[in-house]
Amino acid sequence: MELVVLGVSGSYPSARGACSGYLVRTAEANLWLDCGNGTLATLHEYCDPGDIDAVVITHEHPDHCADIYGLHVAWRYGLERSGLPVFAPSGAEQRLGALVSGWGGVFDWRVIEEAAPVEVKDARLDFRRTDHPIPTFAVEVSSDATRLIYTADTGPGWSVDSFPHGADLVLAEASYLHSDRRTNMHLSAHEAGEMARNSSAGALMLTHLWPTVDSTESLHEGSEAFGAPATLATPRLVTNV
C-alpha cells in the first residue's frame, strides 16, 4: 500500500499549498481520501482522475471536499463517464449538490455507515464517527494485511482505538501545538502522538496543521508524545505503508 499526500493544510490553504487530500494506492485500487481545495491539481501528477476507483469524503467542511466539483466536471464533461463511487456522510449528495445543476449520474453516492466495511477492489474500508461538530468519519484502509487509519478531523473525545485491529500507519490531524490549542474540535500534535502511542500504531504521520503553526515544533511535540520519530505530511510526499 502506498500513500501519496496531495494536500495537508488545516482549514485553509497555506501559500502554494492545498488542504486535506490523500491518494491511497493498493495493488489494484486508487482511493482518494478527502478532496479538499487544491488537491485535484496535485492528483493529476500521480493519477489520472479517470483512474480513481472511489472517493471518500470524511465530512462536509470545504477543506475536505471542495474539489469534488472539479472532479465532477472532469468526469462529466471531459471523460464523459459516470458511476464513480463516492462514500460520504448521509445527505452529502443533496447538500453538496445544491451548488451544481445536478450531478448528472457522474457519482454513485454511497452513505458511510459506522462499522459497516465496504470493499473497493482489493481494499477494505471501515469507518468510525469522530469527535467533530458535524458528522465526520475516520477511515481505515486495509489491503493484504496492511492497515492505514486516517483520523480525518477530530477532537480529543475520539481515539483510533475505536478500530479494533491497530494500524501500520496512523495519519493523524494535528492542527495546533498543545500550548496554543484553540478549540476542542481538533487535536494538538501532542494529543495526536499520545493517541497513536496508546493504540500501538506502527508509525505516525502528522497532518492538517494550521497554516501558521511551526511545523518543526509540531513534529517535535508529536514525536515526543508518540515515543518515536513521527513524520510530517507534506504535499507530494510518497510513503510505503
C-alpha positions as CSV (number, residue, x, y, z in Angstrom):
1,M,0.0,0.0,0.0
2,E,1.3,3.4,-0.9
3,L,0.2,6.8,0.5
4,V,0.6,9.9,-1.7
5,V,0.0,13.2,0.2
6,L,-1.9,15.7,-2.1
7,G,-2.5,18.4,0.5
8,V,-2.1,19.0,4.2
9,S,-3.3,22.5,5.3
10,G,-5.8,22.7,8.0
11,S,-8.9,24.8,7.4
12,Y,-7.5,27.0,4.6
13,P,-4.5,26.5,2.2
14,S,-1.1,27.8,3.1
15,A,1.0,29.6,0.4
16,R,1.5,27.3,-2.6
17,G,-0.4,24.6,-0.6
18,A,-3.6,22.7,-0.6
19,C,-6.0,21.4,2.0
20,S,-6.6,17.8,3.0
21,G,-6.3,15.1,0.4
22,Y,-4.6,11.8,0.1
23,L,-4.2,9.2,-2.6
24,V,-4.0,5.6,-1.3
25,R,-2.8,3.0,-3.9
26,T,-3.1,-0.7,-3.4
27,A,-2.1,-3.4,-5.9
28,E,-5.5,-2.9,-7.6
29,A,-7.2,0.3,-6.3
30,N,-6.7,4.0,-6.4
31,L,-8.6,5.6,-3.5
32,W,-8.9,9.4,-3.0
33,L,-9.4,10.2,0.7
34,D,-10.8,13.7,1.1
35,C,-10.7,16.1,-1.8
36,G,-10.0,19.4,-0.2
37,N,-9.4,22.6,-2.1
38,G,-6.3,22.4,-4.3
39,T,-5.8,18.7,-4.1
40,L,-7.2,17.8,-7.6
41,A,-4.3,19.8,-9.2
42,T,-1.7,17.6,-7.4
43,L,-3.7,14.4,-8.0
44,H,-3.0,14.9,-11.8
45,E,0.7,14.4,-11.1
46,Y,0.2,10.9,-9.7
47,C,-3.1,9.5,-11.1
48,D,-5.3,10.3,-14.0
49,P,-8.7,11.4,-12.5
50,G,-10.3,8.7,-14.7
51,D,-8.3,6.0,-12.9
52,I,-9.8,6.8,-9.5
53,D,-11.8,3.8,-8.2
54,A,-13.5,5.6,-5.3
55,V,-13.6,8.9,-3.3
56,V,-14.1,9.2,0.4
57,I,-15.4,12.5,1.8
58,T,-15.0,12.2,5.6
59,H,-17.1,15.3,6.2
60,E,-18.6,18.4,4.5
61,H,-16.2,21.1,5.5
62,P,-14.8,22.7,2.4
63,D,-11.1,22.0,3.2
64,H,-12.1,18.3,2.9
65,C,-14.5,18.2,0.0
66,A,-14.3,21.4,-2.3
67,D,-12.5,19.7,-5.2
68,I,-15.4,17.2,-5.7
69,Y,-16.8,19.9,-8.0
70,G,-13.7,19.9,-10.2
71,L,-13.7,16.1,-10.3
72,H,-17.4,16.2,-11.3
73,V,-16.6,18.5,-14.3
74,A,-13.7,16.3,-15.3
75,W,-15.8,13.1,-15.3
76,R,-19.0,14.6,-16.7
77,Y,-17.7,16.8,-19.5
78,G,-14.1,15.7,-20.0
79,L,-14.2,11.9,-19.6
80,E,-17.9,11.7,-20.2
81,R,-18.1,8.9,-17.7
82,S,-20.4,8.1,-14.7
83,G,-20.8,5.8,-11.8
84,L,-17.7,6.7,-9.7
85,P,-18.3,5.6,-6.1
86,V,-18.3,8.4,-3.6
87,F,-18.5,7.5,0.1
88,A,-19.8,10.4,2.2
89,P,-22.0,11.2,5.2
90,S,-25.7,10.9,4.9
91,G,-27.2,13.8,3.0
92,A,-23.9,14.9,1.4
93,E,-25.2,14.2,-2.1
94,Q,-28.0,16.7,-1.7
95,R,-26.2,19.4,0.3
96,L,-23.1,19.5,-1.9
97,G,-25.3,19.1,-5.0
98,A,-27.1,22.3,-4.2
99,L,-24.2,24.2,-5.8
100,V,-24.4,22.5,-9.1
101,S,-27.2,21.9,-11.6
102,G,-27.4,18.2,-10.7
103,W,-24.7,15.6,-10.5
104,G,-25.8,14.0,-13.8
105,G,-25.2,10.5,-12.6
106,V,-21.5,11.0,-12.5
107,F,-21.1,9.8,-8.9
108,D,-22.5,6.7,-7.3
109,W,-23.2,8.3,-3.9
110,R,-22.9,5.8,-1.0
111,V,-23.7,6.7,2.6
112,I,-21.0,6.0,5.1
113,E,-22.2,3.6,7.8
114,E,-20.2,3.3,11.0
115,A,-18.6,-0.1,11.4
116,A,-20.0,-1.3,8.1
117,P,-17.0,-2.2,6.0
118,V,-17.1,-1.9,2.2
119,E,-14.7,-3.2,-0.4
120,V,-13.2,-1.5,-3.4
121,K,-11.3,-4.0,-5.5
122,D,-8.6,-5.4,-3.1
123,A,-9.1,-2.6,-0.5
124,R,-11.4,-2.8,2.5
125,L,-12.7,0.4,4.0
126,D,-14.1,0.7,7.5
127,F,-15.4,3.9,9.2
128,R,-15.8,5.3,12.7
129,R,-17.6,8.6,13.7
130,T,-15.1,11.0,15.3
131,D,-15.4,13.9,17.7
132,H,-16.2,16.8,15.4
133,P,-19.2,19.2,15.3
134,I,-20.7,17.8,12.1
135,P,-20.8,14.1,11.1
136,T,-17.2,13.1,10.4
137,F,-15.8,9.7,9.8
138,A,-12.3,8.4,10.3
139,V,-11.4,5.7,7.7
140,E,-9.3,2.5,8.0
141,V,-8.0,1.2,4.7
142,S,-6.7,-2.3,4.7
143,S,-5.3,-4.4,2.0
144,D,-3.1,-7.5,2.0
145,A,-2.6,-7.4,5.8
146,T,-1.6,-3.7,5.8
147,R,-3.6,-1.1,7.6
148,L,-3.8,2.7,7.4
149,I,-6.0,4.7,9.6
150,Y,-6.8,8.3,8.7
151,T,-8.3,10.3,11.6
152,A,-10.0,12.9,9.4
153,D,-10.9,15.8,11.7
154,T,-11.5,15.1,15.4
155,G,-11.2,16.4,18.9
156,P,-9.7,14.6,21.8
157,G,-13.0,12.8,22.6
158,W,-12.3,10.1,20.0
159,S,-9.4,7.7,19.5
160,V,-8.1,5.4,16.8
161,D,-8.6,2.6,19.4
162,S,-12.2,2.5,18.1
163,F,-10.8,0.5,15.3
164,P,-10.1,-3.0,16.7
165,H,-7.1,-4.1,14.7
166,G,-4.5,-1.3,15.1
167,A,-2.6,0.3,12.3
168,D,0.7,0.2,10.5
169,L,0.4,3.9,10.0
170,V,-1.9,6.5,11.6
171,L,-2.4,9.6,9.5
172,A,-3.5,12.0,12.3
173,E,-4.7,15.5,12.3
174,A,-2.5,17.8,14.4
175,S,-4.0,21.2,14.0
176,Y,-2.2,23.0,16.8
177,L,0.6,23.0,19.2
178,H,-0.6,21.8,22.6
179,S,0.2,25.2,24.3
180,D,-1.8,27.0,21.6
181,R,-4.8,24.8,21.1
182,R,-7.8,26.9,20.2
183,T,-10.7,24.6,20.3
184,N,-11.7,21.0,21.2
185,M,-12.8,20.4,17.6
186,H,-9.2,19.4,16.7
187,L,-6.2,17.7,18.1
188,S,-2.9,19.2,19.1
189,A,0.3,17.5,17.9
190,H,0.8,16.2,21.5
191,E,-2.7,14.6,21.5
192,A,-2.1,13.0,18.1
193,G,1.1,11.5,19.3
194,E,-0.4,10.3,22.5
195,M,-3.4,8.8,20.7
196,A,-1.1,6.9,18.3
197,R,1.1,5.6,21.1
198,N,-1.9,4.4,23.1
199,S,-3.2,2.5,20.0
200,S,0.2,0.8,19.5
201,A,0.4,2.3,16.0
202,G,3.4,1.2,13.9
203,A,4.1,4.7,12.7
204,L,2.6,8.2,12.9
205,M,2.2,10.9,10.3
206,L,1.0,14.4,11.3
207,T,-1.2,16.4,9.0
208,H,-3.9,19.1,8.9
209,L,-1.6,21.7,10.6
210,W,-3.0,25.2,10.8
211,P,-1.1,27.1,8.2
212,T,0.7,29.4,10.7
213,V,1.8,26.6,13.0
214,D,5.5,26.0,13.3
215,S,5.8,22.6,11.6
216,T,9.2,21.8,13.2
217,E,7.8,22.4,16.7
218,S,4.7,20.3,15.8
219,L,6.8,17.4,14.6
220,H,8.9,17.5,17.8
221,E,5.8,17.7,20.0
222,G,4.1,14.8,18.2
223,S,7.2,12.6,18.2
224,E,7.8,13.1,21.8
225,A,4.3,12.1,22.7
226,F,4.4,9.2,20.3
227,G,7.6,7.9,21.8
228,A,9.3,7.5,18.4
229,P,10.0,9.8,15.4
230,A,6.9,10.8,13.6
231,T,6.7,12.0,10.0
232,L,5.3,15.3,8.9
233,A,2.9,15.1,5.9
234,T,4.0,17.4,3.1
235,P,2.5,17.8,-0.3
236,R,3.8,15.2,-2.8
237,L,5.3,13.0,0.0
238,V,5.0,9.3,-1.1
239,T,5.2,6.7,1.6
240,N,5.0,2.9,1.6
241,V,2.7,1.9,4.5
